[in-house]
């Protein structure tokens, strides 16, 4: 049986960290601020 091992060609961890840091900024740019959304409230029923 022959097993072949492929080494990572690049470290993707730093790319994932950068993507995670950009995600909230992209989301904020694409969507309205939370204060501009309608607020739905429901009275508590007992």
C-alpha positions as CSV (number, residue, x, y, z in Angstrom):
1,X,0.0,0.0,0.0
2,X,1.4,3.4,-1.0
3,X,0.3,6.5,1.0
4,X,0.9,9.9,-0.4
5,X,1.1,12.9,1.9
6,X,0.5,16.4,0.5
7,X,1.8,19.3,2.5
8,X,-0.2,22.5,2.8
9,X,0.9,24.8,0.1
10,X,0.1,27.9,2.1
11,X,-1.1,28.7,5.6
12,X,-4.8,29.5,5.4
13,X,-5.3,30.4,9.0
14,X,-4.3,34.0,8.5
15,X,-6.6,34.2,5.5
16,X,-9.5,32.9,7.7
17,X,-8.7,35.4,10.4
18,X,-8.7,38.3,7.9
19,X,-12.0,37.1,6.4
20,X,-13.6,36.9,9.9
21,X,-12.4,40.5,10.6
22,X,-13.9,41.8,7.3
23,X,-17.2,40.0,7.6
24,X,-18.9,42.4,10.1
25,X,-17.8,45.4,8.0
26,X,-19.2,43.9,4.8
27,X,-22.4,43.0,6.6
28,X,-22.8,46.5,8.0
29,X,-22.1,48.1,4.6
30,X,-24.8,45.9,2.9
31,X,-27.6,46.1,5.5
32,X,-29.4,48.9,7.3
33,X,-28.3,49.7,10.9
34,X,-30.2,47.9,13.6
35,X,-31.8,51.2,14.8
36,X,-33.5,51.6,11.4
37,X,-35.3,48.2,11.6
38,X,-38.8,47.8,12.9
39,X,-39.0,46.5,16.4
40,X,-41.6,43.8,17.1
41,X,-42.6,43.2,20.7
42,X,-45.0,40.7,22.2
43,X,-46.6,41.0,25.6
44,X,-45.8,38.2,27.9
45,X,-48.6,35.7,28.4
46,X,-49.0,33.8,31.6
